[in-house]
Amino acid sequence: MAVFSAGAAGSGPERTQMIDGQGPVKLIEAARRTGLRRIYLVSAFPDAGRGKEPLREGFENYMRIKKEADAALAASGLDWVILRPGTLVHEEGDGNVSLGLALTYGAVARGNVARVLAGLIGTPAIRREILELTDGGTPVDQAVAAILRD
C-alpha cells in the first residue's frame, strides 16, 4: 500500500506536471513492478477555486493534470482510493467531516484529511472509490464506515 499526497503548490507548470502529474504515474509504474496492489491518491476537489475571480495563473492546467492522474490510477488495474479534499486549511481539525461521492465545496483541515486517510487505510473493503472531503458534522470513523457498501 502507498499514499501519494504530494503537490507542487502553485510553483509553476513544469513542477505541476512533474509532481502532480508524473508523480502518481511513476508510483503506478513502481507498484506494477514491485507487486504493490493498492494506492491512495490525494487529488483535488473538482470545484476548487471556481467562482473566484480572477483564477490563479496555471489553475486550469493544475486541474487538468490532477484529473489526468486520477484517470491514470482508475485505469491502472490496481486497487485504489482517490480522495479529493476541499480547500486545505493549516489546522488540526476537530475530527468531524463530510465524506462522500459528491459534496458541496468547502474547506477541510489538514488534520482531518490525515484522519480520513488513516480511516480509509484501516478499512480495506473501501476500494475503487473517488471520495470528496470537507470539514463537516460527522465523526471521521462514522463518515468512513458510511462509505462501505453491502
VOPAGU-2260 file (C-alpha; in pm, 1 decimal, decimal comma):
REM VOPAGU-2260
SITE   aa  ch    i         X         Y         Z
SITE  MET   A    0       0,0       0,0       0,0
SITE  ALA   A    1     117,9     350,2     -80,8
SITE  VAL   A    2     -19,5     701,2     -26,7
SITE  PHE   A    3      54,1     980,2    -274,9
SITE  SER   A    4     -14,8    1318,9    -119,2
SITE  ALA   A    5     245,9    1546,8    -275,1
SITE  GLY   A    6     175,3    1859,8    -472,5
SITE  ALA   A    7     355,5    2139,3    -649,2
SITE  ALA   A    8     163,7    2404,6    -450,8
SITE  GLY   A    9     142,7    2654,6    -733,9
SITE  SER   A   10     516,1    2652,2    -805,9
SITE  GLY   A   11     476,6    2660,8   -1183,8
SITE  PRO   A   12     350,6    2449,9   -1473,2
SITE  GLU   A   13     664,8    2238,5   -1511,7
SITE  ARG   A   14     668,8    2140,3   -1144,0
SITE  THR   A   15     292,7    2082,6   -1150,4
SITE  GLN   A   16     334,1    1840,8   -1440,9
SITE  MET   A   17     630,8    1669,3   -1275,3
SITE  ILE   A   18     484,7    1636,9    -923,8
SITE  ASP   A   19     105,4    1630,6    -961,4
SITE  GLY   A   20     103,2    1458,0   -1299,8
SITE  GLN   A   21     408,8    1235,2   -1335,4
SITE  GLY   A   22     439,0    1156,8    -962,8
SITE  PRO   A   23     126,9     938,7    -949,6
SITE  VAL   A   24     209,6     780,1   -1287,3
SITE  LYS   A   25     557,5     684,8   -1162,3
SITE  LEU   A   26     401,4     542,1    -846,7
SITE  ILE   A   27     162,6     331,7   -1057,6
SITE  GLU   A   28     456,6     202,0   -1262,0
SITE  ALA   A   29     655,6     123,3    -946,7
SITE  ALA   A   30     354,8     -54,4    -796,0
SITE  ARG   A   31     325,6    -276,8   -1102,4
SITE  ARG   A   32     698,1    -360,2   -1095,0
SITE  THR   A   33     700,9    -444,0    -725,2
SITE  GLY   A   34     363,0    -612,4    -685,0
SITE  LEU   A   35     214,5    -336,2    -472,1
SITE  ARG   A   36    -162,6    -361,7    -511,0
SITE  ARG   A   37    -317,5     -52,4    -351,1
SITE  ILE   A   38    -265,8     322,8    -390,4
SITE  TYR   A   39    -433,7     608,1    -203,5
SITE  LEU   A   40    -416,4     930,6    -404,3
SITE  VAL   A   41    -491,5    1271,8    -255,5
SITE  SER   A   42    -621,6    1469,6    -551,8
SITE  ALA   A   43    -818,7    1793,2    -593,7
SITE  PHE   A   44   -1183,6    1877,3    -539,5
SITE  PRO   A   45   -1337,2    1946,1    -882,5
SITE  ASP   A   46   -1490,8    2275,8    -770,0
SITE  ALA   A   47   -1169,0    2404,9    -613,6
SITE  GLY   A   48   -1125,2    2773,0    -684,9
SITE  ARG   A   49   -1432,4    2802,3    -904,4
SITE  GLY   A   50   -1621,0    3126,7    -865,7
SITE  LYS   A   51   -1312,2    3315,4    -752,4
SITE  GLU   A   52   -1207,6    3589,9    -984,5
SITE  PRO   A   53    -952,9    3604,9   -1112,6
SITE  LEU   A   54    -840,2    3243,7   -1117,4
SITE  ARG   A   55    -474,5    3197,7   -1033,5
SITE  GLU   A   56    -243,9    3160,8   -1329,8
SITE  GLY   A   57    -198,2    2792,6   -1407,4
SITE  PHE   A   58    -517,3    2688,3   -1226,7
SITE  GLU   A   59    -681,6    2518,4   -1524,8
SITE  ASN   A   60    -355,6    2339,8   -1604,7
SITE  TYR   A   61    -337,9    2216,6   -1244,2
SITE  MET   A   62    -695,8    2085,3   -1253,8
SITE  ARG   A   63    -635,5    1911,0   -1588,5
SITE  ILE   A   64    -318,9    1743,9   -1461,9
SITE  LYS   A   65    -489,4    1630,0   -1140,0
SITE  LYS   A   66    -776,4    1480,1   -1341,8
SITE  GLU   A   67    -530,9    1300,4   -1572,7
SITE  ALA   A   68    -355,5    1147,8   -1269,7
SITE  ASP   A   69    -691,9    1036,9   -1127,6
SITE  ALA   A   70    -782,4     877,7   -1461,2
SITE  ALA   A   71    -445,2     700,3   -1487,8
SITE  LEU   A   72    -490,2     547,7   -1143,1
SITE  ALA   A   73    -852,3     448,4   -1207,9
SITE  ALA   A   74    -746,8     273,9   -1531,8
SITE  SER   A   75    -438,6     109,4   -1377,8
SITE  GLY   A   76    -595,8    -220,3   -1276,1
SITE  LEU   A   77    -469,9    -165,6    -919,4
SITE  ASP   A   78    -683,1    -123,5    -610,3
SITE  TRP   A   79    -711,6     245,0    -532,2
SITE  VAL   A   80    -894,6     516,6    -344,3
SITE  ILE   A   81    -887,2     875,6    -466,2
SITE  LEU   A   82    -955,6    1138,1    -200,7
SITE  ARG   A   83   -1047,6    1487,9    -317,8
SITE  PRO   A   84   -1024,5    1733,6     -28,0
SITE  GLY   A   85   -1167,3    2083,5     -39,9
SITE  THR   A   86    -952,2    2388,3      26,7
SITE  LEU   A   87    -680,6    2278,8     269,0
SITE  VAL   A   88    -663,0    2475,5     592,6
SITE  HIS   A   89    -346,0    2458,8     803,6
SITE  GLU   A   90    -524,9    2331,5    1113,7
SITE  GLU   A   91    -553,1    2006,9    1307,0
SITE  GLY   A   92    -931,8    1999,6    1271,6
SITE  ASP   A   93   -1189,5    1864,4    1511,5
SITE  GLY   A   94   -1231,5    1515,4    1363,5
SITE  ASN   A   95   -1569,8    1595,3    1208,5
SITE  VAL   A   96   -1606,2    1581,1     831,0
SITE  SER   A   97   -1832,4    1539,8     533,1
SITE  LEU   A   98   -1715,4    1249,2     315,2
SITE  GLY   A   99   -1898,6    1124,7       8,8
SITE  LEU   A  100   -1925,1    1077,6    -362,2
SITE  ALA   A  101   -2049,2    1429,5    -434,9
SITE  LEU   A  102   -2036,4    1717,0    -187,8
SITE  THR   A  103   -2085,9    2089,8    -184,5
SITE  TYR   A  104   -1743,7    2252,5    -197,1
SITE  GLY   A  105   -1582,5    2373,8     123,4
SITE  ALA   A  106   -1265,4    2380,2     328,1
SITE  VAL   A  107   -1104,7    2097,2     523,3
SITE  ALA   A  108    -838,8    2097,2     793,2
SITE  ARG   A  109    -520,5    1910,8     703,9
SITE  GLY   A  110    -554,5    1712,6    1026,4
SITE  ASN   A  111    -897,2    1592,6     917,6
SITE  VAL   A  112    -754,5    1484,3     581,5
SITE  ALA   A  113    -493,0    1277,9     765,9
SITE  ARG   A  114    -759,4    1124,1     991,4
SITE  VAL   A  115    -974,5    1027,4     693,7
SITE  LEU   A  116    -676,5     877,2     509,8
SITE  ALA   A  117    -593,5     669,6     818,1
SITE  GLY   A  118    -955,7     556,4     839,3
SITE  LEU   A  119    -963,7     460,0     472,2
SITE  ILE   A  120    -636,3     269,6     503,8
SITE  GLY   A  121    -780,4      87,6     803,6
SITE  THR   A  122   -1088,8     -10,1     603,1
SITE  PRO   A  123    -953,7    -209,6     306,1
SITE  ALA   A  124   -1305,4    -305,8     196,3
SITE  ILE   A  125   -1333,4      50,8      62,7
SITE  ARG   A  126   -1174,7      26,9    -277,8
SITE  ARG   A  127   -1205,7     187,0    -619,5
SITE  GLU   A  128   -1384,1     489,9    -481,1
SITE  ILE   A  129   -1346,7     858,6    -559,7
SITE  LEU   A  130   -1444,2    1048,2    -246,7
SITE  GLU   A  131   -1482,9    1417,4    -177,7
SITE  LEU   A  132   -1396,8    1558,2     164,9
SITE  THR   A  133   -1472,4    1877,7     356,1
SITE  ASP   A  134   -1499,3    1965,5     721,9
SITE  GLY   A  135   -1844,8    1878,9     846,3
SITE  GLY   A  136   -2051,2    1736,4    1127,0
SITE  THR   A  137   -1980,0    1362,2    1117,1
SITE  PRO   A  138   -1700,7    1198,2    1317,4
SITE  VAL   A  139   -1435,6    1051,9    1087,0
SITE  ASP   A  140   -1494,6     689,8    1191,6
SITE  GLN   A  141   -1866,5     720,6    1117,6
SITE  ALA   A  142   -1804,6     901,7     788,2
SITE  VAL   A  143   -1563,6     627,9     671,7
SITE  ALA   A  144   -1799,1     349,3     785,3
SITE  ALA   A  145   -2084,1     508,2     588,2
SITE  ILE   A  146   -1885,0     462,5     264,6
SITE  LEU   A  147   -1890,2      83,0     296,0
SITE  ARG   A  148   -2130,5     -79,8      53,7
SITE  ASP   A  149   -2306,4    -411,1     108,4
